[in-house]
Structures are given as structure tokens and as C-alpha cells.
């Protein structure tokens, strides 16, 4: 195909605009192919020097083809038309206004010589930006199609076996069980530890409700532990006070659930050391931190059991699903048994205890296998999103970002900051409302579990006796759009709105 060179007469154009360029000597057939390859409904007709002559849409090509009936007709036959363009100095907001005023969906950006450098797409500038969306790769469909071809669509099959093995190899753990959700995995972990009525389970307070609900499923009582400001995760200081009180009361917890918040590992050495004094098992809720590490070890593999989520908003997804991991084979074998309705190995349906319908389907496991291949890329992309936010909002001194201790390499599942009320009167609600008005989803930091009506009356240990970090994080924190498929041009919209508040 004859397409415009990306280097024309010494003037270079960026890679993202090169796919749109065609020349007057190109034919209608070639232009249709180029339009299909570009996938954005527009081409840029340029002369030999690379200067923009006009834009071409699929409608322009259809009209030209109908007038001549010849797909070999050259684009030089198109009527002259002055393109609507903008300069490189224009903001995205101004570009969107130009497109709205002129009822167009594409706006070429040209340099002082009229050479295209970029194309603004209206759908990128005014579509709703969500907090964390699924980001599928190239291989998921092949595994899913194979499941259909082989008729393995039930919660059993080769994709499940392979997904469990591949996750085990990635994490460096002995055994894994793929289940229907991270909540199911956590519930199974508690069941395996024989948590039941009358038992206590300590749990991070700064988390989503799914970290604590399985405690109640088992009839046990949650005790909530605050976070520390250094990592925003479970406070060793608060945990130590809670354990000392529990020992004095003669009622130690049956387990401790440590949540790795927003993709960052808690200070596991300190927490496990405390739990080991009393021989208390630690369950890591790593639902948000797959791909993160603690001192080089994968998050979720340091305690006795780890739990991951593959919900649609997580680092990688199976649409809905989770994983329980451990180095103890007997625990994972029991998890699989309980997850398949506790059905005994017998020539008829035999059940000696109550189980659950918790196994992952072979189809969803196929999605997971494809997603696992790009996990490192997804983590790198989310960390890059965080770094762009840091850079773009560096001059807003009222913002303090969620820190990353030197022992942690977080996945930055979400990019999160807190506002300093001594430096601004802008509130977290103000930021979220302003973004919402511009079609951008943002959220408050998790409302702590000790503040939830459903857990009213549960014991809570703050970071220090007179200060609860989690209360401040909830009041002052904001979670920004952080998906690995978030475009820089979309992120600039987010940054622009936030900066306008300050």
C-alpha cells in the first residue's frame, strides 16, 4: 500500500499519527484498507512535504466511489476542503470544545508548517473514564475457544488445572485452588482453620467488606486493626496491643487476616513475628496486590495462606474468580473438596459435611491463563499511571500520595492520595464531585470496617491509643482512575480537573 512516509522532507511526525496518513496518489481501495487498519474513522491526506491537505472519512470515500464506481480512482479526485485543525499548544479541553462547536469527532494537531503531529479523538476526550476497567490481551480468546471446542465448560477441565499450575509457578508456592471469587477463597481459608462460633479473627479495618464478611459467615467475631501511615496497611503497633489484650483475656484469635491495600504489601515480617509468638496463622488478603512483592517475595505467599481476586476491576481478571494458595497440600486439597460441595469419592453422591459451589469454571480459567501472561505488563502500566499522576500534580502541595516503603514494590492497583487539610479547604468530596461532573469516576478511600453499621459494636484497635489513621484516610483520601488501559490523554483530563480545584 502506498502510504505517506513518517519522515517527510526533514519533518518528522509521531508514530501515533503515521497510521492516518495517505497521499493523493493512493487509491480508494488503498484508503479503505488504511481506514480499516487505523480503526478511528479518519485519514489525513498529505502532500509530498507532509502538509495536511484535508481529512478523509469513510463517508468521503463512499461518495467518491459512488460518483466514479472505480475503487482504483486516486484520492486526488477528492474535492478540495480546508481541514479544521488546531495547534500543538492547545489543551484537550479546548480541543474538545472545537469538536463540539464544529460537530466533528476528530481534530488533527499540526505544527507551524501544517504537518500533522497528532489526532484528537472525541471519544477519548469526552467518554466516561472509569476507576479500573478490565484490560484483555491477545491470548484469552484462544483458551476460551478451546474450552468451547472441547466442551469443557463446567467447573472442571484442563484450563483450571493449567491456570492453577501457572499461578503456582508464578508465585513460587506449592499449591493453588481456583475458585469463584476472592471472597470464596477467604471463606475457605477460614473454614480450613476451623474458625467457628465463639472464635475471634483479627482483620485489617481499612479494606473492602469482603475481607471481613467471611468471618461472620463462620459465626466468628471480627476484631479490627488499624493501618500504619508508612504503608497504609495493618499497624504492627495496633496488632501488638490487640494480641496482648487477647492474651490477658484468655481469648487469642483463631487467625489474623492481613490486607494488602491498593496493591501494596503490608510489613509482613513485623506482623508475622507478632503472630508467631502466639502460634496464630496469618491469611494474606492479596486480592488487590497480585504482582506486588514484599522484600522480593510475591505478595500473598508469606503467610500460611494467601487469597487473590480476579474480579473485573483487578490487575488481571477472569471476569469473576479468585485463588487460594498455600505451601500445604492438605489445606488446598481440602479447599477443593469444600469448593465442590464436599462431594465424597463414591459411586453415588455422598456428603459427610456441608460444602460450597465455589469452583472456577474452565471457561473463566482460560481467560485467567491469557491474563497471567501479561501480568507484569499490567503492573508496569499501573505504576506508570501513578508516576504520571505524581508528575502532573507535583505542584499541588496539598496532595500526599500513598507511600511505598523500601520493602515493597507495589502494583499500584489504584493511585491514591490524601489531602492535607492544613494546606487546603478542598475536600475529598469536592475532588470526587468535580471529576464526576467531567465524566470521570473517582472514589473515597475504603470506609473502614469499624465504621460500618454492619460491624457496630466490634472491637477496634487504632494505630495509637489516641489516633486512628484509617479514619483520616477515609476522610481525606481519593482513589483516581488507574486502569492499565488508561490513556495518557485521558489521564491528562483527570489531572486538569484536579489542578483546577487548587
N, C-alpha and C positions, 0 to 999 in steps of 0.2 A: 504494500500500500504506500502511496506517496503521501507522506505526512510532513509537516514542517519540521525542520531540524531544530533542536533545542539550543543550538548556538547559531545565531544569525548575524552576520556582519559584525562580529565582535561583541554583540549584545547578548547576554545570557538570559534565559528565562528559567524559572524554578521548575522542579520536577513535577509539582502538583498541577501546573498549568499546561505542561507539554502534551498531555493526553488529549487536550481540547483542540490543538492546532491543526488546521488544514490550509491548503493553498488553492488559489483559483484554478490551478491545473488539475486538481483532484476531481474525480468523477462523482456523480451522485451515489453510485454503488459504493465507492470507497468512503464517502462521507457517512453513509448509512452504517457501514461497518465501524467506522470511528465513533459514531454516536453511540452505538451499542456497547463498544468497549469502554468508553468514558463513563457511561451509565448515569449521567446527570442531566440529560435532555438539552445539551447545548454544545456547540462547537464554535471555535473562533477562527474566522477567515483572516489570514495574514498575508502580506506581500512578501517579496523576496528579502526585504530588510527586516522582516518580523513585525512590521507595524500592523496594528489591528485595522482591518477594513470594515468588518461588520460581524455581528453574531449570526449564528445559524441554528435554528431549532428543527425538530422533526417536522413541524408544520411547514416551515420554509422548504424543506426537501420534498415533502409530499406535493406542494403546489407546483414546484418546478418540474417534478416528474409527471404530474397530470398535464402540464402545459406542453410538454415535449414528448412524453411517452417513451423516453430513452434514458435508461439508467447509466449510460456511458457519457451523457452530457456533462460537460465540465462546470464546476461551480462558478466560473467566470460569467456564466449565463444569469446568475442571480442578479436582481436589481440592486443598485447601489442603495445603501442605507447607513445613515450615521449612527454608530453604536452609542448607547448610553453607558458611560464608563465613570470611574472615579479614580482619584489619585491614591498613591500609597500612604499618604498622611491621614486619610480619612479613618474614622473609627468604625467599628462594627455597628454601633447604634446608628450612626449617620448613614452607613451603607444600607441598613435595613429600611430606614426612612425613605431613601431614594427609591428602593424597590417597591415599597408600598405606594408611594406617590405616582410611580410610573407603571404600576400594575405588571411588574416583571418578577421573575423568580431567580434571575441570575444577574450578577453585576461584575463585569470584568474590571480588574485593577490594572492600570497601565502606568508605566514610568513616564518621565518627561519627554521621551521620544515616541510615545504611543505604543510601546511594546508591552504586551500582556505579561503580568507578573503573578497574578493570582485571579481566582474567580470566587466571589462570594455567592454562596447558595442560600436562598431564602429559607429553605427547610432546615438548614443548620443554624441559622440565626434566630428564628422565631419558634422552633419546635420546643416542646417542653423538655427540660433537662431533668432527668431523674437521679435519685440518690446513688443507686448502684444497680445496674442492669446486667442481665446475662450477656456473656461475650463468647459466642461459639466459634470454634475453629474449623479446620478443614476435614478432620477425620471422624467426627462424631457420627455423621450420617452413614458412613460405611459400616460401622459397628451395629447401628440400629437396623440398617437394611439386612445385614446378615442375620440378625435376630428374627426378622420377619421371614426371610427366606427359609430359615431352618425351623421356624415355628416355635422357637424358644421365646415365648412372651410372658411366661409365668415368673414367679419369684424364685427361679432356679434356672441354671443354664451356664454356658461357657463364659459369657461376658461377666457374670457375677464372680465366678471363680478367678478369672483373669484380673478383674478390677481389684479384688481383694489382694491378690498376689502382687500386683503392680504397686498398689498403695503401700503394702508391707515393705517392698524393696525400696521405694522412695523414702519412706520414713526410717528404715532400718529397724523395724520392730518384727517380732516373731510371728504374730497372728492378728488377723483382722476379721471383722464381720460387717458386711454391708447391709444396712437396714433402711427403713423408710424415712427416717429423719434423724437429726441430731438429738432431738428430744427423746426419741425412742432409744437411741444409743445410751443416753444418760440414764434413762429409766432402767434399762437392762443392767447397767453398771451397778446401780443401787440394789437391784434385785440379786445380782450375783454376790454382793457383800451382805446379803440377808438383812438389809435395812428394813425395819418394820415399825409397827405401832410402839410408841414409848421411846423410840430412839431419837437422838439428836443428830443432825447433819449440819456442819458449818458450811456456809456458802458466801461467795462474793456478793455484796449488795449492789454494786454498780454493774448491772448486767440486764439482759433481757429476761423476761419472766420464765422462759423455757429452762433457764438454769436452775430455777427453784421449784417449779411445779412438780417434777418427778419425785421430789422429797415428799410432797403431800400425797402423790399417788400411792406411796408406800405406807401412808399413815404416820410418817415420822414428822418431826418438828424442825423447821429450819431455824438456824441462828445465823444472823447476817453479820458479815465482817467488812469493814470499810476498806477503801483503797488508800494507797500512799501517793503523794504528789509526784514522786520521782518516776513512777511508771503508770500511774492511774489504775494499777492492779492491786490485788489483795495486800493489805498492810501487814507485814510481819509483826509490827508493834501491837496492832489490834488483835491479831491472831494469838500472840503470846498471852495477852491479858485474858482473852476468852478461854484459852486452854487452862490457865492457872485457876480461873474461876470454876471451870468444869471439873478439874481435879478436886478442888476443895469441896465441891458439891457432890462428889462421888458419881458424876454422870458425864463421862467423856463422850465425845461424838463418835458415831459409828464410821463416819467418813468426812473428809473435807473436800469440797468442790471449789477448785481454783479456776476462775475465768480469765482467759487471756483477751483483754478488751481491745476491740477495734483492730485486731491483728498484731498485737504486741504481747510478748511473753511477760508473765509475772516473774518476780525474783524467786525462782524455784528453789535454789539452794537454801535460802533462808527459810522458806516455807516448809520444805520437806524436812529440814533439820529439826524444826519445831515439832512437826507431826511424828517424826521418828522417836522422839523422846517418850511418846505415849503409845507407840505402835499403832498409829491411826493411818489408814490408807488414804492416798490422795488421788482424786479423779480430776483430770485436767479437762475443762470445758474449752477446747480449742476450736469451737465452731467458727470463730472469726479469724483464726490465726494459722490456717494451713499455709505452708510456705514460709512461715516465720521461724526463727531459730532463737535458742537461748544458749549462749556460750558455744555456738556451733552445732548444738543438737536440735533436731526438729521439735518445734513446739508441739506439745501433746504426747511426747514419748518419754517424759521424765518421771511422772507419777506412775502409780500402779496400773492405771487405765487412762486412756485418752479418748476424747469424743470429738468428732468433726461433723460439720454440716455441709451439705451440698445443695442448700436451698437456692432459689433463683437469684438471690442478691449476693451470694457469697463469691469468694475468689474464683472458684470453679464450681460448676453446677451440674447436677443430674436432673434438673427441674425440681425435684424434691428427693431428698435422701440424706443419709448420714453414715457414719462409720464408727465402730467401737474397736479400739486397738489395745493390745497388751502383749507382754512377753510371756504370759501364762496361757498355755494352750487349753488347760481345763476351763479357764474362765471364758475364753472365746468359744469353745465348744458348747458350753452351757448357754452362752448368749444366742448362738444359732439355734439351739434346741428350743429355748424360750420364745425366740422370734418366729418360729414356725409352729405356733400353737402348742408347744410342748408335746408334740406327737412322738410317741414311742416307736421304736423299730419293731414292728409286729405285723403279721399278715392281715390285720384289721386296724381300724382306728382305735388306738389305745392311748389314754391320757391319765397320768398319775398326778398331775398338777396343772394349774391354770397357766396358760401361755398367752402369746400375743401374735397378731398378724403384722409382724414388723419387718419382714424380709424385703429387701430391694428387688425390683423386677429386673429381669435380664435386659429389657429394653433400656431402662434408665442407667443400668450399669454400663451399657455400651456408650451412652453419652459421657459418662464419667471417664471411661478409658480414653476417649478423644480429648476430653478436657485436661486430663492429667498430663498429657504430652506438652501442653502449653502453659502449665502452672508457673514455671519460672518466668516466662514472658509476661504473664498476667501480674505477677508480683512486681516485676520491674516496671511495668506500665503504671501500676498504682503508686509506686514510690515516686515515679516521675511526676504524676499528678500532684502529689503532696509537695514536691520540690517547686513546681510551678506556682502553687499557691503561696508558698513561703516567699518566693522571689517577688511575685506580683503584689503581695500585701506587706512587703518588708517595711514600708514607711508608715504603716498603721501601728503605732506603738501601744495601742490598747489591746492588741491581739497577742496571746501567748499560745503557742502550738503544743499539742500533746508531745511530751518529750520522748526521746528514745535513749534509754540508758545504754552504757557501753557494753553491757552483757547481752543486749537484744538487737536482733536485726528483724524489724517488724515487716509485716506485709502491707501495712498502711491500708487495710481493708477500707477504712474510711479516714478521710482527712478531717481532723477535729481540732478546734481551738477553743480557748476560753477568753472571755473579755475581762479586762481589768477595770472594775468599777471606780477605781480611783483616778482613772485616766479618761473615762468617757461616761456619758449618760445613756449611750446607746445600749440597749438590752439585747439578749439573745433572741427574744421575741421580735424585736424590731428588725434584726437581720433576717430572720426566717420569713417574716411578713413581706419585707422588701423584695426578697428573692422570689417569693411566691407570686407577687404581682407581676413579675417578669417571666413567669412560666418556669421557674427553677425550684426544684424540690430541695429543701434542707430540713433538718430536724434538730430538736433538742438532744443533748446527751441523754442516755437512758435515765429515766426516773428510777432512783434506787429502790430496791425491793423493800427496804424497811419503811419507805414512804408509801407503799402500795396498800390500798384498803384491804385487799385480799389477805395480806400478811400482818394486819393490825394486831398488835399485842406480842409479836415475835421479838425476841431479844436482839439487840443490835450493839455492836462494839465499834465506836468511831476510831479514827486513826489515833487521836489522843483523847484523853478523857473530856476535854473541853472543845474539840474541833472535829467536825465531820467533813472530810474532804469531799465525799460523794455528794453532799448537799450543795456545796459550792459548784461542783462540776455540772450538776443538773441545772442549777440556776443560771450559770454563766456560759455553758458550753454550747457549741453549734457544730453539727455534722454537715459537711459540704458534699456535693456530688463528687463521687470518687471512682466511678467505674473505669475499668481498664480500657474501655472503648470510648471514653470521654475525649472529644476532640479538643485540641488546643484552642480552636476558635470558639468552642462552647465554654471552655474554662475562662476565657477572656471575658465573656458575658458575666459570669459569676463574679469575677474579680472587680469588674467595672461597677456592678451594683453595690458590692460591699464597700468599695472605696468611696462611692457617692454618699454613704452614710456618715463618713468621717471628715 
